[in-house]
């Protein structure tokens, strides 16, 4: 039988988005205290320079590539888990943040609501209620996931528009 540490490592490696403590409890069928101990062990295991991955804790838990290695390996999995529609909405949010959900609906249409919900679930976007709409921003997990900050994203969009 695999150890609980090995199981947690496998779960965090294969998940497409960050997992909450509640989700980990359900999957692992164990208490919060035990999961916290296991997370601490993983954090220590991957904290050294001899590891290319780390434990991300933004909006939940997930194993991700360390920022210093992202550029060299990102071409190997170009965010295949994000659909074209999700990427489109995410790029609008990243470029214009903060932006209202209502403004994106005007451009994309009603599927925006579905996309925003998915992006929030994945921990890439956060929202705050503003009047009858939501104000959307990217999260620190967004920067970890793509290995780029807002300024880099704006630079890439400008290059794309020129080319």
N, C-alpha and C positions, 0 to 999 in steps of 0.2 A: 504494500500500500504506500503511495507517495506521501511524503511529508507535507504538512500543512504549508510550510514555507514554499516548497516546490509548487504546490497547487496555486498559492497566491501569486507567485511569480508568473506562472503560466496564464492565469486569469488576466493579470495586468499587462502582460505582453500581447495577448491576442485581442483585447477589447478595442473597439474602434473609437470609443470616447471614454472620458474619465468616469470612474465608478464611485458612487457615494459610499459612505460607511455602511448605510442600510443595505445597499445592493451587495456589498462584499459580505455582510453578515448572512444574507439570504443564500448566496452562492457557496460560501465556505461552511455554512451551518455551524457558526461559532460566535462567541461573545465579542463585543467591541474591544475589551481589554486585550484579548488574545490577538485580534487583528492588529491592534496598535503595536503590540510587541513585534509581530511579524513584519509590519511596515517599517519599524525601526531597524530591524535586521537587514531588510532590503536596502533601506536608505544607506546604512553603513557599508553594505556589500558593494554598492555602486558609486560610492562617494569618491573613490580613489581615481588617480589618473590612468590606471590600467583598465578602466571600464569605459566603453563607448556609449553607454546608456545611463539613465538616471531615473529616479522616481519623481514623477511630476505630481504636484499636489494642488494644482490650480483648478478649482471647480470639481474636485474629485481626485481619484488616484489612477495613475496609468504609468507604464514604463515608456520612456521616450528617448530618442537619440539626443546626446548632449549637444548644446548649441555649437560648440567648436567643431563638430563633425558633420553637422547638417548639410553644409554646402557640398561636401564631397560625396554624400550618399543620397541626397534628396532626389536625384534623377532615377534612382532605383525603384522608388514608389512615389510617383508624382501625385500624391493625395488622391489615389484611385477610389478611396472610399467616399469621396465627396462628389455628388452629381454636378453636372453643369449648372443646373438651377441654383443649387446651394452655393457653389463658387461665385456665381454672378451676384447673388444677394450679399454674400459675405464681402465681396470686393467693393460693392457700393457702400456698405457699412464702414469698412476699413478706410475707404477714401474720403468719405464725407462725415465721419463721426464727429460729434454725435448727430444722428439723423433720426427723424421720426419714422415710425413704421408706416404711417399714412403716406409719406412722401415716396416710399419704396413701392407701396401698393399702386400708386399712380403710374409708375414705370413698369413694374413686373406684373401686376394684377393680383387677384385674390390668393394665388398660390404662395404669395409672400408670407402669409400667416403660418402656413405649414413649414416653409423654409426656416423662418425665424424660430419656431418652436424646436425644430431639429437642431439648429445652430446653438440654441440655449441648452438643450439636452447634452450636446457634445462639449459644452463649456467654452465655446469659441466666442460667444456673444452674451452680453448681459443687457437686461432691459430695466427701465424704471418707468412707472406709470406717469404720464404727463397728459393731463386733461383727458381726452377720449382716446388717446393713442399711447404708444410706448416710445420712449427715447432709447435708441440702440447704440451700443458701443462694443468694441472688441474687448477681450479679456487678456490677462497675462498668458493664459493658456494658448490663445491665438498666436502670440509672438513665439512661444515655445514650439508650437505645432508647425508653423511655417518658417521658423528661424529668421524672422524679419519683423522689424518694428513698423510703426505707421509711416515713418518717413521713407523707409525702403519701399513700402507698398506704393506710396504716391509716386516715387521715382520710377518704379516698374510700370505703373499705369501710364505715365507720361511718355516713357520710351515706346510702349505699345501703341499709343495714339500716333506717335511720329512715324513708326515703322509700318 
